């Protein structure tokens, strides 16, 4: 493999979407991925993480990744024993996987290239980021309230730069993997921020409806009059 502006990278298809700047803990036990980590530690200490397109995460030698993924840089490695390890990685560059094939140790090696997002317009992005930050706070408080937690118990420190901020928001949204992958694949920061604004509006409306149902007293009217509590 190889070509202009491309490079070879070990690949780890997972049922997770890794974003640039996101911290991801991994439990490694399969022989092929132990070999991948050991090989990686001897080289760049990086591999690619991509959402699974076909196959199963564990023990499936025919697993295939989606076209767009993220470089994962190893931040910490803990050997539990000879066959198990805990790994912490941080998302780095976004990549396009142009092709892939299994190596001798059965893990995939891809031919990849780095993808760059179109930057957001400086003036409009300031307003967009500030608005989205406030909307996310509303979303978070509703989620905490629904789970009977103090709405003020969690605070996040967000980047002031539109691109990393857009990925921080994407990583915190409780949405489907398919929708998370769509956010990763968007190649324009302003478009990603706009999509996240729409998603948050939808999710906030859904959470508000859930809270109404959750907080309403559950009662049943009796045939002879009056009500009985079902709580």
Rosetta blueprint (number, residue, H / E / L):
1 X L
2 X L
3 X L
4 X L
5 X L
6 X L
7 X E
8 X E
9 X E
10 X E
11 X E
12 X E
13 X E
14 X E
15 X L
16 X L
17 X L
18 X L
19 X L
20 X L
21 X L
22 X L
23 X E
24 X E
25 X E
26 X E
27 X E
28 X E
29 X L
30 X L
31 X H
32 X H
33 X H
34 X H
35 X H
36 X H
37 X H
38 X H
39 X H
40 X H
41 X H
42 X L
43 X L
44 X L
45 X L
46 X E
47 X E
48 X E
49 X E
50 X E
51 X E
52 X E
53 X E
54 X E
55 X L
56 X L
57 X L
58 X L
59 X L
60 X L
61 X L
62 X L
63 X L
64 X E
65 X E
66 X L
67 X L
68 X E
69 X E
70 X E
71 X E
72 X E
73 X E
74 X E
75 X E
76 X E
77 X E
78 X E
79 X E
80 X L
81 X L
82 X L
83 X L
84 X L
85 X E
86 X E
87 X E
88 X E
89 X E
90 X E
91 X E
92 X E
93 X E
94 X E
95 X E
96 X E
97 X E
98 X E
99 X E
100 X E
101 X E
102 X E
103 X L
104 X L
105 X L
106 X L
107 X L
108 X E
109 X E
110 X E
111 X E
112 X E
113 X E
114 X E
115 X E
116 X L
117 X L
118 X E
119 X L
120 X L
121 X L
122 X H
123 X H
124 X H
125 X H
126 X H
127 X H
128 X H
129 X H
130 X H
131 X H
132 X H
133 X H
134 X H
135 X H
136 X H
137 X H
138 X H
139 X H
140 X H
141 X H
142 X H
143 X H
144 X H
145 X H
146 X H
147 X L
148 X L
149 X L
150 X L
151 X L
152 X L
153 X L
154 X L
155 X L
156 X L
157 X L
158 X L
159 X L
160 X L
161 X L
162 X H
163 X H
164 X H
165 X H
166 X H
167 X H
168 X H
169 X H
170 X H
171 X H
172 X H
173 X L
174 X L
175 X L
176 X L
177 X H
178 X H
179 X H
180 X H
181 X H
182 X H
183 X H
184 X H
185 X H
186 X L
187 X L
188 X E
189 X H
190 X H
191 X H
192 X H
193 X H
194 X H
195 X H
196 X H
197 X H
198 X H
199 X H
200 X H
201 X H
202 X H
203 X H
204 X H
205 X H
206 X H
207 X H
208 X H
209 X H
210 X H
211 X H
212 X H
213 X H
214 X H
215 X H
216 X L
217 X L
218 X L
219 X E
220 X E
221 X E
222 X L
223 X L
224 X L
225 X L
226 X L
227 X E
228 X E
229 X E
230 X L
231 X L
